[in-house]
Amino acid sequence: MKNSEYFKAKKVLENTWLIRSHGSTAYLCAGETEGCVIDTGDSYGDLRLFCEELCGKPVRTALNTHGHFDHTGLNGQFERAYMGELAAVIAKEPNGGQPIERYRTDYPISVVNDGDTVNVGGRIFEAIRMDGHSPDCIAWLDRQYRILFTGDNLAPMTPLEYKRKDPQPSMLLWVMSVAKLLQCRDAYDYVGSGHAEELTGAELVDHGMIAGLRALDGETDTPPAPKPKEEEDRIIGPVDIPPDTSSHEPGDRAFTIWKDVTLMYSRSYLKDPTRYRIVKGT
């Protein structure tokens, strides 16, 4: 474990580290000649320097699972970021209350599509486009190390919810996206999700699919109590901004659980087949 004022790192596999910071969990993946990070958080620290000291190689590239600023805030410390088309529209917009002058937003973005690959120092990441938590989510598949990086779009707590009243993410389209992950199920043993403290087993994807099918069948559950966060475990960073959920109709939000996966979603858009291209407020 390597710690700093802003980051806490844990080696989870060979050439692979999980880095907790303010915002999302980042994953440092080192190839033969250089490394990359998957998501960057929105801390105030020097993530690039931290990663380069950790793996002993240059780290120039960020791969993003989606465009929310708590996953993209430190992208400007790297030479290029890769993400989905609609994610790129919002990736440089801080959450409410965060001072933009603390962040570099002049970095170049390369848009990736379903099936594209990015080679970082000999380590190859395959983009799998997904519908759900945010427009143009990307799951990054690392076949060599058998890891699937899913961000917030498939996690123990999966929020299929936008910060706006209409539209909301479709459970139907999300389930179809998870089916794509199951098509390559024999290619990964581990899942790295967006705010995790450990890698999980690949069965998280199986459980996510079952939870989604239960939701489509109208089955709902009582949400689990939130896990308390120990004060000494907090990491220095911007002020936490609670999500704006005030626009949701009473009773529209629902939860469905299967084993270690909890889905949070809108009943009104449960089986909506429309793929909206709206980005503002998502």
C-alpha positions as MATLAB code, in Angstrom:
seq = 'MKNSEYFKAKKVLENTWLIRSHGSTAYLCAGETEGCVIDTGDSYGDLRLFCEELCGKPVRTALNTHGHFDHTGLNGQFERAYMGELAAVIAKEPNGGQPIERYRTDYPISVVNDGDTVNVGGRIFEAIRMDGHSPDCIAWLDRQYRILFTGDNLAPMTPLEYKRKDPQPSMLLWVMSVAKLLQCRDAYDYVGSGHAEELTGAELVDHGMIAGLRALDGETDTPPAPKPKEEEDRIIGPVDIPPDTSSHEPGDRAFTIWKDVTLMYSRSYLKDPTRYRIVKGT';
ca = [
       0.000    0.000    0.000;
       1.343    3.433   -0.948;
      -0.296    6.473    0.582;
      -0.112   10.224    0.085;
      -2.179   13.173    1.231;
      -4.544   12.746   -1.724;
      -4.224    9.137   -2.895;
      -4.160    5.636   -1.447;
      -2.887    2.836   -3.689;
      -3.138   -0.912   -3.437;
      -1.604   -3.435   -5.821;
      -4.433   -5.767   -6.834;
      -2.800   -7.759   -9.651;
       0.550   -7.828  -11.407;
       1.188   -4.377  -12.971;
      -2.226   -3.213  -11.744;
      -3.061   -0.883   -8.856;
      -6.329    0.375   -7.407;
      -6.024    4.032   -6.386;
      -8.587    5.628   -4.124;
      -8.922    9.384   -4.114;
     -11.628   12.010   -3.933;
     -14.131   11.267   -6.671;
     -13.905    7.928   -8.388;
     -11.539    5.020   -7.925;
      -8.702    5.111  -10.457;
      -6.915    2.043  -11.800;
      -3.266    2.240  -12.808;
      -2.400   -0.321  -15.482;
       1.250   -0.641  -16.499;
       2.252   -2.080  -19.870;
       5.750   -2.991  -20.976;
       6.899    0.565  -21.695;
       4.270    2.855  -20.155;
       1.078    2.881  -18.157;
      -2.390    4.405  -18.200;
      -5.103    5.244  -15.702;
      -8.736    4.249  -15.984;
     -10.692    7.227  -14.589;
      -8.924   10.000  -12.693;
     -11.156   11.313   -9.899;
     -11.393   15.006   -9.036;
      -8.837   15.323   -6.247;
      -6.398   18.243   -5.957;
      -3.279   16.045   -5.995;
      -0.805   15.166   -8.758;
      -2.185   11.819   -9.900;
       0.199   11.463  -12.822;
       3.299   11.868  -10.670;
       1.856    9.492   -8.083;
       1.238    6.844  -10.764;
       4.638    7.228  -12.405;
       6.411    6.832   -9.074;
       4.230    3.817   -8.332;
       4.910    1.860  -11.535;
       8.276    3.343  -12.536;
       7.097    4.124  -16.076;
       5.629    7.135  -17.871;
       1.850    7.434  -17.560;
       0.514    9.676  -20.331;
      -2.954    8.297  -21.029;
      -6.352    8.323  -19.311;
      -9.183    5.985  -20.295;
     -12.583    7.107  -19.012;
     -15.624    4.955  -18.301;
     -17.967    7.968  -18.656;
     -18.018   11.748  -18.626;
     -18.895   12.653  -15.031;
     -16.343   15.027  -13.537;
     -15.695   12.862  -10.487;
     -14.196   10.416  -13.042;
     -12.562   12.934  -15.397;
     -11.452   15.828  -13.203;
      -7.710   15.065  -13.329;
      -7.644   14.132  -17.025;
      -5.761   17.373  -17.689;
      -2.670   15.955  -16.002;
      -2.364   13.442  -18.842;
      -1.560   13.948  -22.505;
      -4.752   12.403  -23.914;
      -8.048   10.969  -22.703;
     -10.181    8.327  -24.424;
     -13.951    8.161  -23.901;
     -17.321    7.864  -25.648;
     -18.704   10.598  -27.920;
     -21.387   11.979  -25.597;
     -19.150   11.564  -22.560;
     -16.721   13.993  -24.189;
     -19.413   16.700  -24.223;
     -19.600   16.892  -20.413;
     -16.183   15.611  -19.330;
     -14.701   19.075  -18.738;
     -17.627   20.458  -16.711;
     -17.031   20.421  -12.925;
     -19.775   19.439  -10.533;
     -21.593   22.342   -8.923;
     -19.445   24.337   -6.543;
     -16.061   23.083   -7.711;
     -13.581   25.830   -8.729;
     -12.715   25.244  -12.391;
      -9.419   27.137  -12.035;
      -8.020   24.226  -10.024;
      -8.292   21.895  -13.020;
      -6.721   21.723  -16.455;
      -9.358   21.249  -19.136;
      -7.303   21.888  -22.274;
      -6.384   18.236  -22.801;
      -7.185   16.467  -26.098;
      -9.902   13.812  -26.217;
     -10.028   10.828  -28.550;
     -13.549    9.470  -29.017;
     -13.863    5.693  -28.995;
     -16.641    3.556  -30.402;
     -17.808    0.060  -29.600;
     -15.027   -2.437  -30.352;
     -12.204    0.109  -30.622;
      -8.929   -0.777  -28.944;
      -6.265    1.370  -27.275;
      -2.706    0.040  -27.006;
      -0.821    1.480  -24.033;
       2.757    0.252  -23.890;
       1.757   -3.155  -25.204;
      -1.267   -3.506  -22.931;
      -4.465   -3.478  -24.973;
      -7.856   -2.209  -23.810;
     -11.034   -2.926  -25.760;
     -13.967   -0.481  -25.578;
     -17.457   -1.877  -24.990;
     -20.116    0.819  -25.312;
     -22.928    0.690  -22.756;
     -26.206    2.476  -22.059;
     -27.162    3.334  -18.503;
     -25.588    5.492  -15.816;
     -24.419    8.217  -18.210;
     -24.529    8.753  -21.980;
     -21.950    6.686  -23.864;
     -20.502    4.732  -20.958;
     -17.488    2.588  -21.856;
     -16.485   -0.671  -20.195;
     -12.782   -1.308  -20.822;
     -11.796   -4.951  -21.286;
      -8.201   -6.001  -20.592;
      -7.995   -9.534  -21.951;
      -4.337  -10.028  -21.006;
      -4.908   -9.428  -17.300;
      -8.540  -10.607  -17.473;
     -10.080   -7.467  -15.968;
     -13.259   -5.644  -16.987;
     -13.387   -1.999  -15.886;
     -17.034   -0.899  -15.675;
     -17.024    2.441  -13.841;
     -20.412    3.269  -12.298;
     -22.410    1.487  -14.978;
     -22.067   -1.897  -13.266;
     -21.112   -1.828   -9.608;
     -22.364   -3.144   -6.264;
     -24.515    0.018   -6.229;
     -25.468    0.875   -9.816;
     -27.272    4.234  -10.145;
     -29.226    4.246  -13.397;
     -30.378    7.767  -12.763;
     -29.759   11.219  -14.207;
     -29.847   14.538  -12.319;
     -32.930   15.616  -14.271;
     -36.595   14.648  -14.410;
     -36.856   13.460  -18.019;
     -35.609   11.393  -19.641;
     -34.037    8.793  -17.358;
     -31.833    5.799  -18.247;
     -33.660    2.781  -19.621;
     -33.408   -0.504  -17.723;
     -34.140   -2.309  -20.983;
     -31.156   -0.732  -22.755;
     -28.942   -1.309  -19.717;
     -29.812   -5.020  -19.666;
     -28.994   -5.211  -23.388;
     -25.615   -3.621  -22.601;
     -24.901   -6.126  -19.836;
     -25.712   -8.883  -22.339;
     -22.739   -7.604  -24.392;
     -20.514   -8.062  -21.346;
     -21.795  -11.610  -20.956;
     -20.914  -12.387  -24.576;
     -17.231  -12.040  -23.617;
     -17.695  -13.495  -20.127;
     -14.875  -16.011  -20.644;
     -12.388  -13.136  -21.197;
     -12.320  -11.708  -17.650;
     -12.103  -12.930  -14.067;
     -12.258   -9.576  -12.289;
     -14.359   -6.413  -12.372;
     -13.085   -2.946  -11.427;
     -16.023   -0.652  -10.709;
     -16.145    3.086  -10.240;
     -15.928    3.598   -6.473;
     -14.590    0.245   -5.354;
     -12.062   -0.509   -2.646;
     -11.213   -3.921   -4.148;
     -11.591   -5.755   -7.431;
     -14.653   -7.987   -7.431;
     -15.165  -11.324   -9.124;
     -16.647  -11.562  -12.600;
     -19.855  -12.959  -11.113;
     -20.804   -9.320  -10.466;
     -21.832   -9.167  -14.138;
     -23.994  -12.294  -13.805;
     -25.676  -10.855  -10.735;
     -26.215   -7.531  -12.486;
     -28.026   -9.263  -15.338;
     -30.301  -11.182  -12.961;
     -31.089   -7.982  -11.054;
     -31.925   -6.236  -14.333;
     -34.217   -9.038  -15.467;
     -35.966   -8.971  -12.082;
     -36.479   -5.224  -12.496;
     -37.970   -5.677  -15.970;
     -40.355   -8.192  -14.408;
     -41.479   -5.516  -11.954;
     -39.706   -6.950   -8.914;
     -38.454   -4.334   -6.436;
     -36.674   -4.493   -3.091;
     -36.018   -2.317   -0.060;
     -32.716   -0.495   -0.606;
     -29.841   -1.424    1.700;
     -28.701    1.075    4.306;
     -25.723    3.117    3.130;
     -22.353    1.973    4.396;
     -20.964    4.449    6.961;
     -17.717    6.103    5.955;
     -15.097    6.221    8.663;
     -13.728    9.704    9.249;
     -10.108    8.533    9.171;
     -10.743    6.911    5.794;
     -11.722   10.166    4.108;
      -9.415   11.504    1.409;
      -8.697   15.190    0.961;
     -10.396   16.779   -2.016;
     -13.192   19.090   -3.129;
     -16.356   19.458   -1.099;
     -18.703   16.549   -1.716;
     -21.689   17.638   -3.827;
     -24.806   15.546   -3.139;
     -26.664   14.445   -6.272;
     -29.672   16.541   -7.230;
     -32.600   14.152   -7.133;
     -35.275   16.712   -6.281;
     -36.757   16.563   -9.781;
     -37.923   12.967   -9.475;
     -41.594   12.238   -9.026;
     -42.474   10.703   -5.641;
     -42.487    6.939   -5.898;
     -40.769    6.836   -9.300;
     -37.383    5.703   -7.989;
     -37.086    1.955   -7.416;
     -34.449   -0.515   -6.269;
     -33.912   -4.116   -7.312;
     -31.265   -6.337   -5.724;
     -29.634   -9.622   -6.613;
     -26.897  -10.832   -4.277;
     -24.131   -8.190   -4.354;
     -25.716   -5.860   -6.955;
     -28.271   -3.140   -6.182;
     -29.868   -1.265   -9.092;
     -31.404    2.187   -8.581;
     -33.621    3.334  -11.464;
     -36.770    5.094  -12.674;
     -39.959    3.062  -12.968;
     -41.200    5.377  -15.726;
     -38.345    4.474  -18.074;
     -38.103    0.797  -17.187;
     -38.764   -0.517  -20.705;
     -38.167    2.624  -22.755;
     -36.415    1.518  -25.990;
     -35.302    5.046  -26.963;
     -31.604    5.878  -26.948;
     -31.704    9.601  -26.140;
     -28.804   11.813  -27.150;
     -29.431   14.329  -24.372;
     -26.354   15.160  -22.317;
     -27.212   18.247  -20.250;
     -28.206   17.298  -16.724;
     -27.142   13.690  -16.962;
];
